[in-house]
Amino acid sequence: MLDKDGNVVDTWKSVKGEKHLIERLTVGETYTLREELAPYGYLKAEEITFTIEDTGEIQKVEMKDDVPTGTILINKNGEFLDKVTPLDSVGGWISHLFQYVTGNLKDVTFEVYALEDVKAADGESEDYYKKDELVATIMTDDTGVAKVSGLPLGKYYVKEKATVDGFVLDDKAREIDLTYRDQDTAEVTYSADWQNNRQKAEVEVVKKEKDSDRVLEGAVFALCAKNDITGADGKVILKADSVIEELATDKEGKLTFTADMPIGFEYYIKETTPAPGFATTDEVQEFKFEYEGADKEKVTYSFTFEDEPTVIEVTKTSLTDALQQVLYVLDMIREDIEEKANALDGVRKKRLKQLELENDKLKSERMRQYEAYAEGIITKDKYLLMKQQLTDKVNRNETDMERLAQLSVEESAYENKVASAIELLDGEMQHEKITQELVDATIDTVYVYDKKRIEVVFKFDDILMRAIEKYQKGEKEA
């Protein structure tokens, strides 16, 4: 306790249930009761100023400590279709990148539970909540925020109970620590950004020989949009019958499209180039990517196509000539790839670093804007506008980063296929005669009609066939 000049009149430590008596105070003087250190679990009380009256009775001054509370604030986001961008073709195939923007997810429901017994601050009163007891059910508003305040301090965990159509339920329980901080912190706040994943589709194709179990390598298929595809704003971003992605079947006769297709649209698959030695049947298979519930991360669609074999008549000389042309074109392609890769590698690494630093700054600014909105410094409309602008910038940067990384991976894979083909052909072409290894690598079937005529069915892989096409096109233009 202090007198009017700030001098300490008395100092003591309170004892529960006991009053403290101060004697010999001057009538008419004003004193200040100040709490220096509150008990653990409580807030330091405000100072109380009082004046001693001439009553002849003991005057009473009561000071009470408040208990701090906790607040949980969850900002729930999800991805929404924004636009589609054609990618640089590798190997001559069409490919598109669907780009999504992060936005607010409304009406996502959460349940808050006690992680352990949540006890009263005095350690004696009845517990607020028992372990695993449901404390509150909250739902995100139109800003994507779910909030609960006035919680007794303690430890909790939050589980997502329900999400919106098109998204996968996040079943991870997150622990939240709202334990006592200090005597000056009246509200302990937990704030975090959580995001729901979109439900995604996986499309698989198997290519077989008709009326046989034999699988076919090198058949090229196109994944196409059956109808117009629209973004979140309702505008058409990809017209009907556009090719989304092209891929070739592998040695097992399989392929899996990598396009991140938006949900709720219809698609179809068609063969654009048959496997070497086969003819396409012009078959088209359709499907609709529909939502299959919040507990399913991926919806799988599987299709089987069959082709009829064809026969090509060649001579020994034509085989050798064709392979020499392939080797010549592959060498040119490899030199071109290496020259461009060396020039682009440094540029891409520098750009990726710039984008990462910029995104860190944008995310920090987004959190600062929310804090300003929560404190009433800016309006809700102002906050939502700033949040969307910052989020759009982050998404554009992340899309650029994904595109740079994907191009590097695709170019590396293409370069490796070219190098492998060159190594095989270069080694085998040194022999004066056709070796068994060369035959195994390039010839599928040999039909012998008589001593003067044979028919050979090739099984060139996709990289060799496209190399021949590129070479022939270059010869014509020359």
C-alpha positions in Angstrom: 0.0 0.0 0.0 1.3 3.5 -0.9 0.6 6.9 0.5 -0.2 10.0 -1.7 3.5 10.6 -2.2 4.2 7.1 -3.4 5.9 5.9 -0.3 5.3 2.3 0.7 3.2 2.1 3.8 2.8 -1.6 4.1 3.7 -4.8 2.1 2.3 -8.3 2.6 1.4 -11.5 1.0 -2.3 -12.5 1.1 -3.5 -15.7 2.7 -6.7 -17.3 1.5 -9.5 -16.8 4.0 -7.6 -14.2 6.1 -8.0 -10.4 6.2 -5.0 -8.1 6.5 -5.2 -5.2 9.0 -3.2 -2.0 8.6 -3.1 0.4 11.6 -2.1 4.0 12.3 -3.3 5.4 9.0 -3.9 9.2 8.9 -7.6 10.4 8.7 -8.3 12.3 5.6 -5.2 11.0 3.7 -5.6 9.2 0.4 -3.9 5.8 -0.1 -3.4 3.4 -3.0 -3.8 -0.4 -2.8 -1.6 -2.0 -5.5 -1.2 -5.7 -6.3 2.4 -6.4 -7.3 2.1 -10.2 -8.1 -1.2 -12.0 -8.6 -1.5 -15.7 -7.6 -0.8 -18.2 -10.4 -3.8 -18.5 -12.7 -5.1 -15.0 -12.0 -4.8 -11.5 -13.5 -3.2 -8.7 -11.6 -6.0 -6.4 -10.3 -6.4 -2.7 -11.0 -5.2 -0.3 -8.4 -7.7 0.9 -5.8 -7.4 4.4 -4.4 -9.3 5.3 -1.1 -9.4 8.0 1.6 -9.4 7.3 5.3 -12.6 8.6 7.0 -13.0 9.7 10.6 -15.6 7.1 11.6 -13.9 5.3 14.5 -14.5 2.0 12.7 -12.3 -0.3 10.7 -12.7 0.6 7.1 -12.8 -2.2 4.5 -11.2 -2.3 1.1 -11.7 -5.3 -1.2 -9.6 -6.2 -4.2 -10.6 -9.1 -6.5 -8.5 -10.8 -9.1 -10.1 -11.8 -12.4 -9.4 -15.1 -14.2 -8.1 -14.9 -17.8 -10.0 -16.7 -20.6 -9.1 -18.4 -23.9 -10.1 -17.9 -27.5 -9.8 -20.3 -30.4 -9.9 -18.8 -33.9 -9.7 -21.0 -37.0 -9.4 -19.6 -40.5 -10.6 -22.3 -42.9 -9.6 -22.3 -46.5 -10.2 -24.4 -49.7 -9.1 -24.3 -53.3 -11.4 -23.1 -56.1 -10.9 -23.4 -59.8 -9.5 -20.2 -61.3 -8.0 -20.8 -64.7 -6.2 -23.3 -67.0 -2.8 -22.8 -68.6 -1.3 -24.8 -71.5 2.1 -26.1 -70.6 5.2 -26.3 -72.8 4.9 -29.6 -74.6 7.5 -32.2 -73.9 7.8 -34.9 -76.6 5.1 -33.2 -78.6 2.1 -34.0 -76.4 -0.6 -31.6 -75.2 -0.8 -30.8 -71.5 -2.7 -28.3 -69.4 -2.4 -27.1 -65.8 -5.6 -26.4 -63.9 -4.9 -23.5 -61.5 -6.8 -23.0 -58.3 -7.0 -20.1 -55.9 -7.4 -20.3 -52.1 -10.7 -18.9 -50.8 -12.8 -19.0 -47.6 -14.8 -22.1 -46.8 -18.1 -21.3 -45.2 -20.2 -23.7 -43.0 -17.4 -26.1 -42.0 -18.2 -27.5 -38.6 -15.8 -28.1 -35.7 -16.1 -29.7 -32.3 -13.9 -28.5 -29.4 -13.1 -31.1 -26.6 -11.1 -31.0 -23.4 -7.7 -32.6 -23.9 -7.5 -33.1 -20.1 -9.5 -32.1 -17.1 -9.9 -28.3 -17.2 -9.6 -27.1 -13.6 -10.6 -24.0 -11.8 -7.9 -21.4 -11.1 -8.2 -21.8 -7.3 -7.5 -25.5 -7.6 -10.5 -26.3 -5.3 -13.7 -25.5 -7.2 -15.3 -28.0 -9.5 -13.6 -28.7 -12.8 -14.9 -26.8 -15.7 -14.7 -29.8 -18.1 -13.6 -33.4 -17.8 -11.2 -35.0 -20.2 -12.7 -35.6 -23.7 -15.9 -33.7 -22.8 -17.4 -31.7 -25.6 -16.9 -28.1 -24.9 -18.3 -26.3 -28.0 -19.5 -26.7 -31.6 -18.4 -23.9 -33.9 -18.9 -23.2 -37.6 -17.1 -21.0 -40.1 -18.8 -17.8 -41.2 -18.7 -16.2 -44.6 -15.1 -15.0 -44.0 -14.0 -18.6 -43.4 -13.5 -18.0 -39.6 -14.8 -20.2 -36.8 -14.4 -18.7 -33.3 -15.1 -19.5 -29.7 -14.2 -17.2 -26.8 -14.5 -17.1 -23.0 -13.0 -20.6 -22.6 -11.5 -21.5 -19.2 -7.7 -21.8 -19.6 -6.5 -25.3 -20.2 -5.7 -27.7 -23.0 -8.2 -28.6 -25.7 -8.3 -30.4 -29.1 -10.4 -29.6 -32.2 -11.9 -32.1 -34.6 -13.6 -31.3 -37.9 -17.1 -32.7 -37.9 -18.4 -31.7 -41.3 -17.1 -30.0 -44.5 -18.7 -28.7 -47.7 -19.3 -30.7 -50.9 -16.3 -31.1 -53.1 -13.8 -31.2 -50.2 -12.3 -34.0 -48.1 -13.0 -34.0 -44.3 -9.9 -33.3 -42.3 -10.0 -36.0 -39.7 -6.9 -34.9 -37.9 -7.4 -33.9 -34.2 -5.4 -30.8 -33.4 -4.2 -30.1 -29.9 -4.5 -26.5 -28.7 -2.7 -25.1 -25.6 -4.6 -22.3 -23.9 -2.8 -22.6 -20.5 -2.1 -19.6 -18.3 0.6 -17.3 -19.6 1.1 -14.5 -17.0 -0.8 -12.1 -14.7 -1.0 -9.5 -17.5 -2.5 -11.7 -20.3 -6.3 -11.5 -20.0 -7.0 -13.5 -23.1 -4.9 -16.4 -24.4 -5.6 -16.8 -28.1 -4.9 -19.7 -30.6 -5.1 -18.7 -34.2 -4.3 -20.8 -37.2 -5.0 -21.3 -41.0 -6.3 -24.7 -41.8 -7.1 -26.0 -45.3 -9.4 -28.7 -46.7 -8.1 -30.7 -49.6 -10.3 -31.0 -52.7 -11.5 -34.4 -53.7 -9.4 -35.5 -56.7 -9.7 -37.9 -59.5 -7.3 -40.5 -60.9 -7.9 -41.7 -64.5 -6.2 -44.9 -65.6 -6.1 -46.4 -69.1 -5.0 -50.0 -70.1 -4.2 -50.7 -73.7 -4.5 -54.3 -75.0 -4.5 -56.2 -78.2 -8.0 -57.1 -79.4 -9.0 -60.7 -78.4 -5.8 -61.2 -76.5 -4.3 -60.5 -73.0 -1.2 -58.9 -74.6 -0.7 -55.3 -73.4 0.5 -52.6 -75.8 3.1 -50.0 -75.2 3.3 -46.6 -77.0 -0.4 -45.9 -77.6 -1.2 -42.2 -77.1 -4.5 -41.2 -75.4 -6.1 -37.8 -74.9 -8.2 -36.8 -71.9 -10.7 -34.3 -73.1 -13.5 -32.0 -71.7 -16.9 -33.2 -72.9 -18.5 -29.8 -72.1 -17.3 -26.3 -71.3 -15.3 -26.1 -68.0 -16.0 -23.0 -65.9 -14.1 -21.4 -63.1 -15.4 -20.4 -59.7 -16.7 -17.2 -61.2 -18.8 -19.0 -63.8 -16.7 -18.0 -66.7 -15.6 -20.6 -69.3 -11.9 -21.3 -69.0 -11.8 -24.4 -71.3 -14.1 -25.1 -74.2 -15.8 -28.4 -74.8 -13.8 -31.0 -76.7 -10.5 -29.4 -75.8 -7.6 -31.8 -75.1 -6.6 -31.5 -71.5 -3.7 -34.0 -71.6 -2.0 -36.6 -73.8 0.0 -39.5 -72.5 1.4 -42.8 -73.9 1.0 -46.2 -72.4 4.1 -47.8 -70.7 5.6 -51.3 -71.0 2.7 -52.6 -69.0 0.2 -51.1 -71.4 -0.9 -48.6 -68.8 -1.0 -44.8 -68.2 -2.4 -42.5 -65.5 -3.3 -39.0 -66.4 -1.8 -36.3 -64.1 -4.1 -33.4 -64.8 -5.7 -32.1 -61.6 -9.3 -32.1 -63.0 -12.0 -30.0 -61.4 -14.9 -31.9 -59.9 -18.4 -31.7 -61.3 -17.6 -31.9 -65.0 -17.9 -34.5 -67.7 -14.8 -35.9 -69.6 -14.0 -38.4 -72.3 -10.9 -40.4 -73.4 -9.9 -41.2 -76.9 -6.9 -42.7 -78.6 -5.0 -40.2 -80.8 -2.1 -42.5 -81.9 -2.2 -46.3 -81.9 0.6 -48.5 -80.6 3.2 -49.2 -83.2 2.0 -52.0 -85.5 -1.7 -51.5 -84.6 -4.7 -49.6 -85.8 -7.0 -47.6 -83.5 -10.7 -48.5 -83.3 -11.8 -44.8 -82.7 -13.4 -45.8 -79.5 -14.4 -43.0 -77.0 -15.2 -43.6 -73.3 -16.9 -41.0 -71.2 -17.2 -40.4 -67.4 -18.4 -37.7 -65.0 -16.2 -36.7 -62.0 -18.8 -36.6 -59.2 -18.4 -35.9 -55.5 -18.3 -39.2 -53.5 -18.4 -38.0 -49.9 -16.2 -36.2 -47.5 -14.3 -39.3 -46.4 -12.8 -40.1 -49.9 -9.7 -38.3 -51.0 -9.6 -39.7 -54.5 -12.0 -41.1 -57.0 -10.6 -43.6 -59.5 -11.8 -44.2 -63.0 -10.3 -47.1 -65.0 -10.8 -47.8 -68.7 -9.6 -50.5 -71.1 -9.1 -50.0 -74.9 -8.3 -52.6 -77.5 -6.5 -52.3 -80.9 -6.2 -54.6 -83.9 -2.6 -55.4 -85.1 -1.3 -54.3 -88.5 1.6 -55.6 -90.5 4.4 -53.5 -92.1 6.6 -54.9 -94.9 10.3 -53.9 -94.7 13.7 -55.1 -95.8 16.9 -55.5 -93.8 18.3 -52.4 -95.5 15.2 -50.3 -94.6 15.5 -51.3 -91.0 19.2 -50.2 -90.8 18.4 -46.9 -92.7 15.5 -46.1 -90.4 17.5 -46.6 -87.3 20.4 -44.5 -88.6 17.9 -41.7 -89.2 16.5 -42.1 -85.7 20.0 -42.0 -84.2 20.9 -38.8 -86.2 17.7 -37.0 -85.0 18.1 -38.2 -81.4 21.7 -36.7 -81.4 20.3 -33.4 -82.5 17.5 -33.4 -79.9 20.0 -34.3 -77.1 22.3 -31.4 -78.1 19.4 -29.0 -78.2 18.1 -30.2 -74.7 21.5 -29.9 -73.1 22.1 -26.4 -74.5 18.7 -25.1 -73.3 18.9 -26.9 -69.9 22.3 -25.3 -69.0 20.9 -21.9 -69.8 17.6 -22.3 -68.0 18.7 -24.1 -64.8 20.3 -21.0 -63.2 17.4 -18.7 -64.2 14.8 -21.1 -62.7 16.6 -21.6 -59.4 16.9 -17.8 -59.0 13.2 -17.3 -59.8 12.1 -20.0 -57.4 14.0 -18.4 -54.5 12.5 -15.0 -55.3 8.9 -16.5 -55.3 9.5 -18.3 -52.0 10.7 -15.0 -50.3 7.8 -13.1 -51.7 5.2 -15.6 -50.4 6.7 -15.5 -46.9 6.1 -11.7 -46.9 2.6 -12.0 -48.3 1.5 -14.6 -45.7 2.8 -12.4 -42.9 0.9 -9.4 -44.2 -2.3 -11.5 -44.5 -2.1 -12.4 -40.8 -1.4 -8.8 -39.9 -4.6 -7.7 -41.7 -6.7 -10.3 -39.8 -5.3 -9.0 -36.5 -6.3 -5.5 -37.5 -9.8 -6.7 -38.4 -10.1 -8.7 -35.1 -9.1 -5.6 -33.2 -11.6 -3.4 -35.0 -9.0 -1.3 -36.7 -10.3 -2.1 -40.2 -13.8 -3.1 -41.4 -14.8 -6.7 -42.4 -15.2 -5.6 -46.1 -11.7 -4.1 -46.0 -10.2 -7.2 -44.4 -11.9 -9.6 -46.9 -10.7 -7.5 -49.9 -7.1 -7.3 -48.6 -7.2 -11.1 -47.7 -8.3 -12.1 -51.2 -5.8 -9.8 -52.9 -2.9 -11.2 -50.8 -4.2 -14.8 -51.2 -4.4 -14.4 -55.0 -0.8 -13.2 -55.1 0.3 -16.2 -53.0 -1.6 -18.6 -55.3 -0.1 -17.1 -58.5 3.4 -17.4 -57.0 2.8 -21.0 -56.0 1.4 -21.8 -59.4 4.6 -20.4 -61.0 6.7 -22.4 -58.6 4.8 -25.6 -59.5 5.1 -24.9 -63.2 8.9 -24.3 -63.0 9.4 -27.5 -61.0 7.2 -29.6 -63.3 9.0 -28.4 -66.4 12.3 -29.3 -64.9 11.1 -32.8 -64.0 9.5 -33.4 -67.5 12.6 -32.1 -69.3 14.8 -34.4 -67.2 12.7 -37.4 -67.9 12.6 -36.7 -71.6 16.4 -36.1 -71.7 16.9 -39.5 -70.0 14.7 -41.3 -72.5 16.6 -39.7 -75.4 20.0 -40.6 -73.8 18.9 -44.2 -73.3 17.7 -44.6 -76.8 21.0 -43.1 -78.2 23.1 -45.5 -76.0 21.2 -48.5 -77.2 21.2 -47.7 -80.9 24.8 -46.3 -80.9 26.1 -49.5 -79.4 24.2 -51.9 -81.6 24.8 -50.0 -84.9 28.5 -50.7 -84.5 27.9 -54.3 -85.4 28.2 -55.4 -89.0 25.1 -57.5 -88.6 21.8 -57.0 -86.8 22.2 -58.4 -83.2 19.7 -60.2 -81.1 19.7 -57.2 -78.7 18.8 -54.8 -81.5 16.1 -57.1 -82.7 14.6 -57.4 -79.2 14.6 -53.7 -78.8 13.0 -52.7 -82.1 11.1 -55.7 -83.6 7.9 -57.2 -82.3 7.1 -59.9 -84.9 8.7 -61.2 -88.1 6.4 -62.9 -90.7 8.3 -65.0 -93.3 6.4 -65.7 -96.5 9.2 -67.1 -98.7 13.0 -66.7 -99.2 12.5 -63.3 -100.9 10.0 -61.6 -98.8 9.4 -61.0 -95.0 7.2 -58.7 -93.0 8.4 -57.0 -89.8 6.2 -55.5 -87.1 8.1 -52.8 -85.2 7.7 -51.9 -81.5 9.5 -48.6 -81.4 8.8 -46.8 -78.2 7.2 -43.4 -78.2 10.4 -41.4 -78.1 11.8 -43.1 -81.3 8.5 -42.7 -83.2 8.3 -39.1 -82.4 11.9 -38.5 -83.3 11.3 -40.0 -86.7 8.3 -37.7 -87.2 10.3 -34.7 -86.1 13.1 -35.6 -88.5 10.8 -36.1 -91.5 9.1 -32.8 -90.8 12.4 -31.0 -90.7 13.5 -32.6 -94.0 10.3 -31.4 -95.7 10.7 -27.9 -94.4 14.3 -27.8 -95.5 
